[in-house]
């Protein structure tokens, strides 16, 4: 099985604590321990049976030269025994791979499932400090590396150790003097090879880093190619890329010189050691202390042992990377998640109160966003939040969704603090139509049904009709099964917005959050979306985050925010009476922009 390339995976340090992290993930293998024990059984015997091959090969040569003293008489019998060894080895190797693969595939699927579930349960504060690519790497590259470790690397480690230990035992028993001579030469060469190999891998990593830096230049310029052309900087960017490539060449040539020297050393030292061992062994044969068959078996055993020692170096580096991967995976698995334990469903009335709420985002704890906010919304009331950017409008909505916890004060729903409600049951009462619509890459049907998984087709169509979306959906050749593309790119902005509204209608929440759902639409699309929003808001407590003040004239109450506090409140007409107020000034500024 070819080993995947994990050269970009950061290795960890092999110590007692890190190795405990790696072993700790074996709890996912406990349900499949029967397969694992079977794999170990066949691993042990496939590793030891193969050691009989050099021994029987030597005896075959002795039999051909007329040397007796072996319990199998004749060339044919020994050859049949060698064939039997190969067959047994092949069967045991197949069963080893089969059982270890069953264990690794199932246990890694369990790890991926647990990791994904944990990612779904982690609070929003976790995602504020993590990049999507980093999290994707945890669930793909890190788990794939662990899978290779459990199915290949550890099996190879046990196999190489068995070959090394039992091979040396056989050599000491069969040809002790030649074995001592070999042990005086080979370990020095192996240690030198490991030292040089480690340094060469370091130089290869530097070459990869320089190439990655060169690729960054390409990525940046291709993403901003219009800007490059507008400023006529094509020659400048080509020169910058050429300089990066020159650094790649210099680093690669530096590494190539060491690699060439290393290869020359290996050729000279390895074949020199073989010549020395054969010279000493030939002397023993000439003096009648060992047979030619013994010398042949010794050479083959030595090749097996040398291969095992060389393989242990690669296994060590793989284990280092596996330790690093296990630390990152366990870090996520052991993080405290949101309290998503199931609770009894309830139907909220929609009475909301913010009582002296303070808040700062965990990633910017020294920058307060809300400073003692007081706000009340009656059941079924439509309330708008307006104010300059950074005033705290979106933060109020995120706190209501319980994406974050207030750092001070409390939010109440229907006379109880919201954190007293089971989180899942609570969020089932809250719906949101964001400004930037997020659609999944599946069909229109799947995106609407996301509001209520398991909804019937009649319910989906009814929601689409109430959202003014059924007309364009039914016009598609595939109707509800039309694929929307990644993030909905195959649909227009107005179509995406109406699908999001249909999704919210299907969810039928008691509380609705609208984050200026018409700000980026043309006049025709805005009219259709506004009609759909009016349908959606019927009978619900609605919190509208308003950027365009023309959309909030008909709400029951407008809260004007300034630096995390409520500066003004009232209806559109009431707030305009205060000519020097913040709201009146915002209206004048937007009127001037329109004019």
N, C-alpha and C positions, 0 to 999 in steps of 0.2 A: 504494500500500500504506500503510494508516494506521500511524503510528509509535506504539509502545507508550509508556506513561508510566513514566519512570524517575526522577521527581523525588525519590524517596526513596533513590536510589542515590548514595552518597558519591562526589563527583568527585575526580579526582587532578590533580596539577600536570603541565602539559605542559612537559617538558624533555627533554634528550637521553636521559637514563637511562630515564624513564618511557615515552617513545615507543619506545625499544628493547624494553621489555617487551611493548608492544603488537605491534610488528613481530615479536617472537620467537614469538608464537603463530601466525604465518603458516607455521611448519613443518608445522602440521596441514593446510595447504592445498596443500602440495607434491604429494601424490598426485593432486590435481585441478588442477594448474597449466595443463593444456590448456584446460579449461573457463574458468579464470580469465583466461588470455590472450585467449581468444575474447571473453569479456565486456568486457575492456578495449578490444579492437578495435572492437566495436559501440558501446561507450560513447563512444569518441572520435568516431566518424563520426556517431552520433546527435546529439552535442553540437555538431558543426560544421555538419552539413547544415541544422539548424534555423536557423542564422544566415543562410542564403540566403533565408529567408522574408521578412524585412523588406525586403531589397534588391529582390526581385521584386515585392513589394507596391508599393514606391515607383515602380518602372518601369511597373506596371500603371496607376497613377494618371497618370503622365506620358503614357502611350499614350492614355488616355481624354481627355487635354487636347490631344492632337495633337503631343506632344513626341516627336521621333524620336531616332535615335542609339543604338538598342539592337539587339543582334543578333537578338532575337526581334521580329518585326514583327506588330503587331496585338494586340488585347485577348485574343482567344481563345487564341493561342499562349502568351501570358504566363500566362493563367489555367490552362491545361493544365500548364505548368511548375510553377506553385504547387501544383496537385493532385498532381503527381509527387513534389514535395518532401515533401508531407504523407504520402504513401504510404510513401516510403523512410524517413522519420522514424519512422512507426508500426512498420514492420517491424524497423528497427534497435533501437528501444526495447524491442520484445517480446523480441528475441534477447538484448539486454543483461540484461534482468530474468531471463530463463530461465537463462542461463549463470551469472550471479552467484548465483541461488537454488540451483542445483545444487551450486555450490561451498560456499556457506554452510551449507546443510542437512547436507551430508555431513561437512564439516570440524567443524561444531559438534557433530554426533553423536560424532565421534572425540574431541573435547575432553571432552564429558560422560562418555564411556566411560572415558577416561584418568583423569578427575577422580574418578569413582566407584571405579575400581580402586585409585587412590591412597588414597582414604578407607578402603577395606577393608584396605589394607596398613599404614596408620599405627598406631603403638602406642597403647595405652590412655592413656598419659600425654598424648597429644594431645587426646583427648576430655575429659580432666579439666578443661581450661582453655577449652573451646569449648562453646557452646550449640547444640542441635540446629537451632534456627531460623536461626542464623548459617550453619551448614553447608548447610542447605537453600537459603539465599539464594545461596550460592556456585554451586551446581549448577543453579539455576533463573534467578534475576534476573540474576546477573553474566554467565552464559553467554548468556542471551537478549539482553542488551545487546550483547555481543560479536557475536552473530549479526546484529543490526541494523546494527552498525558495519561488518561485513565485506560485508553484502549491500546496504545502503542508504546509510549515512553516507559511507563512503569513495567509493562510486560518485557520490553527490551532490557530494562535494567536488571530484572530478576534473571532473565535468560543469560545476559552477559556475565553476571556474577556467578551463576551456576557453571557456565562454561569455564570461567577463569579458575574457580575453586577446584572443581572436579578435574579439570584438565591438569592443573598443577599436581594434584594428588596422584593422578595416573602417571605423570612424568616422573615424580619422585619415586614411585613404586617400581616403574619399569626401567628407567634410565637415570639413576640418581646423579652420577658424575656429570653427565652431559647437561642435566637440568641445572645444577649449580653453576656450571660454566655459562650457560645461557642467562641465568638470573644476574650474573655479574656484568652483562653487556646490555641486554635489551631494556631494562628499566631506565637506564641513563638516557638512551635514545628516545624512549617514550616521553619522559619528562621534558626533554629538550623540545620535542615535537609539540607537546601541549603548550609550552611557553611561547614558542614562535607562532603557533596557530592562533593563540589568544590575541597576540599583538596584531597579526594580519587581519583578524576579524574586526578589530578596533579600527584599523585603517579602512577596511571595506565599509564600515558604518559611517566613517567620515565622508567617504565618496558618496554614499547614499544621501547624507545630509546636504552636501553641496548640490547634488542633483535636485533634491527637493527644493532648495532655495532658487535654483534656476527655473523650476516649474512654477514657483510662485510668481515670477515675473510674467510668464506666459498666461497664467490664470488671471492675474490682475489686468493685463492689457486686453485680453479677449473679453473680459466682463465689461470693460470701459472703453471698447474700441472706438465708439463714437467720440468720446472725449479726446482720445489720442489723435484721431484724425482732425478734430476741430482745432486743436492746438498745433497741428502739423509736427507731432513729435514721434513719427514713425521711426526715423533714423536714430533718435535718442533711445527709444525702447529696444531697437535691434542691437544697438551698441551695449546697452545694459545687459541684455540677454547673452551677448557674446562674451562679456566680461565674466558673467556667472559660469558659462560653459568653460572658459579658460581655467577657472578655479577648480571645476570638476576634473579637467584633464590633468592639472598639476597634482591634485590629490590622488587620482587614479594611478598616474605614473610612479608617484612615490610609493604607493602600495604595491605596484607591480614589481618594483625592484626588490622589495623584501619578499614578495611571493616567489619570485624567481630564485632568490638565494635559498629560500626555505625548501623549494622543490629539489634544488641541487643537493642541499644538505641531506634531505630524506633519501634521495637516490644513492648518494655516496654512503651514508651511514647505514641504511637498511641493508643494501646489498653487501656492504662490508661486514656487517654483523652476520649475515647469512653465510658468507664465505668463511668467517671465523668459526662459526658453529659447525659448518660442514667439514672444515679442516680438522677441528678437534674430534668430531664424530668419526671421520674417516680413519684417524689414528686409532680410535677405540675399536673400529671394525677390523683394522689390520692386525691389532694385537689380540683379536678374538674375544674382546670383553663384551661386545654387543654384536648383533647380527645386522645385516643390511636392512632387513624388515623393521628392526627396532629403530634404526636411524631414520627410515622413511616415516614411520609412525611418529617419531619425535618431531620431524620437520612439519608434518601436517598439524600435530597438536600445537606446535609453536605458532603456526599461522592462525589457528583458532584463537589462541590466547592473545596474540598481538591484536587480532581484530577486536576482541572483547575489550582490551585496554583502550584501544583507539575509540571504540564506540562509546565507552563510558564518558569520555570528554564531551562528546556531542550530547549525550543524555544529561550530563550535568548542566549544560547551558539551557537545555529544554526545561529541566526542572526549575531553573532560576526563573524563566519566563512564566512557567506554570504557577510558581509561588506568587509572582507579581499579579498574575491574573486572578488567583484565588483571593488575594487580599482585597482587590478592587471589587470582586463579586460579593464577598462576604460583607464588605463595608456597606454596600447597598442593602443586602438582605437583612442586616442587623439594625438598620435605621428605623426609628419609630415612625410609623405611618399615621394617617388620619384615623380617627375612631369610627371606622365604617361598619361596625357590627350592626347587624340587622335589628331594626326596631319596628314596632307596630306603625303601620301607615296611618296618617291622619290628614284631615282636610283643614288647612289654615283658613282663617277668616281674612287675614291680610292686614292686621293692625301692626304697624312698625314704629318703633321708637329708638332713636339714638340718644343715649344719656351720657353726656360729658365724655364722648369718645375721643381718645387719643390714639394716634397710630404713627409708626415709622416703619418702613420696609426693612426686613432683617439685613438686607445687603447694604442699606444706608441708614443704620440705626441712629446716626447722629443728625439726620435730617428729618424733623417731624413733618408729617403731611397733614394730619388732622390734629387740631389743638382744642380739645374740649368742645366737640361738635354736639349740638342739640338739634334734633330733627324729629318731626312727627308726621306720620301718614295714616290716615283713617282707612278702614276697609273699603275697597272699591274706589279710592281716590286716585286721581292722576296728578302726579307731582313731577316737576321738572327741576333739574339741577343745572344752573348756568354759572359761568365765571371764567376767568382767564385760565390758560393752560397752567397746570400745576396747582390749581386751587383745591383739588381733592375729589373731583366729581367721580372719576373712574374708581378711585379707592373706596368710596362709599359703597359702590355696587359690588366690588370684590369682597368687602367685609360682609355685606349682606349674603353673598353666596358662600360665606365661610371659607374662602380661599386663604384667608389670614385671620389671626385673632387680634383684637384690639390690644394695644399695650396699656390702655387705661380706659375706664368706663365700661358700659355694656350696651348691647343691642338687644331689644326685646321684641318678641313676636307674640301677639295675642296674650299679653300679660305675663309672659315667661321669658327669661333670658334664652337667646337662641341656642346657646351651647348646651342647654338641658334637653334639647330634642335630639333623637338619633339622627346622625348626619345624613344618611341615605334617605330616610323618610323626609327629612327637612328639605333637602335639595329637590325632592320630587315635587315640592310645592312652588319651586322657583324656576321660571323660564327666562331665557335671554335671547335677544336678537342683536348680535354685535354689529358694529360698523363694518369691520372687516369679516366678511362671511367665510367661515371655514366649512367647506364641503369635503366629504371623503371621495376617493376616486372611483367609487362604484356607480350604481345606477341612481336615477332620480328616486325610484321607489325606496331604495335602501337609505337614502339621505333623509327623506321625509319620515320613514318609519323609525328613524333613530330617536325620534321624540317619544315613541312608544313601541319598543320591540314587540313583535307579535301582533301588531295591528292588522286588521283585515284589509283587503284591497278596497272595499267600500269606504272604510274609515279614512284610508289614505287619499282616495279620490275626493271625498268630502272636504278634507283639510285643504287639498290643493285648490278646490273651487272657492273656498272661503278666503284663500290667500291670493286670489286672482292669478293663480298659476296654471290652472287646468287648461286654459285656452292655448297657451304655447306648448304645454306638455302633450296634449292630445294632437298637436300639429306635427310632432316628431314621428317619423316612421315607426320607431320602436316604443313610443309612448313612455310609460313609466320605467321601462327597461333601458331607456337611453343612458349611455355612459356619460358622466359629466367631466371626466378627465381629472388629472391631479389638481386638487384644490378647486375644482369646478371651472377650469380654464376654458372648457368648451361652451360655457354659457356666458351670457352677458351679465353685467352687474345687476341689472334689475331682475333678471331671471334668478340669479343666485339668491338675491334678497328675498324674493317671494317664496322660494323653496325653504329658506330658513324660517320664514314666517309660518309656512305650512307645518313645518316641523314643530314649532312652538305651539301652534293651534292643536296639533295632535297630542302633545304632552298635556295640554289643558291645565296649566299651572294657576295657582291662586294669586301668585305674585309675578309680575312681569317686569323685566329690565330691558329698556330700549336704549341702545347706544347710538343715537343719531343715525337711524337706519336709512336715511334718504340723502345724506350729505354729498355723496359722490355720483348721483344719478342725474340724467337729463330730465327735462320737464315732463315728457310723456311717461317715462318709467317712474318718476317720482309720484305722479298722480296715482298710478296703479298701486304702487307700494303703500302710499299713504292710505288709500282705501282699504287695503288689506290690514294695515296696522289698526285702523279704526275698528275693524271687525275683531281683530285679536284682543284689543283692549277692553272690549265690552265685559263688564262685570268683574274686572280684575283690578287689584291694587297695582298701579303702574308707576315705575320710577323711570323717568326719561332723562338721559344725559344729553343735554342740548348744546350744540355748537352753533347752529343756525337758529336765531331767536324767532324767526318767522314760524317755526314749527311748534312753538309752545304757547301760542296766544290763547288756545282754548283749554289749557289744563286748569285744574282746580287751584293749584298753588305753585308758585315759583320760589325756589330757594336760591338766593344769590350767594355764592361762596367767595371768600377772600382769605387767602393764607390759612386754610384749614378750619375756618369758622363760618357760621352763617352771618353774613353782613346785612342782608335784607330778605324779606319774605312778603309774599302777597300775590295777587293776580297781576296779569299783564297791565291792566288799566291802573291799578293801584300803584304799582311800582313806577309807572311813567309819570305819575303826579309829582314824584320826588325828582325834580329836574336836576339836582346835583348828585343824585345817587349813582351807584355803580351800574345798575341795570339800565337806567336811562342813558348813561354814557355808552354802554355796550351797544344799545339800539342805535344811537347816533353813529357810532363807528361803523356798524354793519350797513347802515343806510348809505353812508358815504362811499363804502366799498362797492355797493351795488350800483350807485349812481356813477 
